[in-house]
């Protein structure tokens, strides 16, 4: 579910996958695979994503979103 949370936060903040991949220094292909759930991100990558998205910690990426 982390992948959906990343996707939701990016959408809310208007951040593209390309710009997020540049912020966290991973390829757009790797980030795309993470967001689609094809690849599990490392803890290091989750921490970078949390920092880039201004989440307090990577655990906020795992909190469910209200739909």
Beta strands, then each sheet from edge to edge (+ up, - down):
end
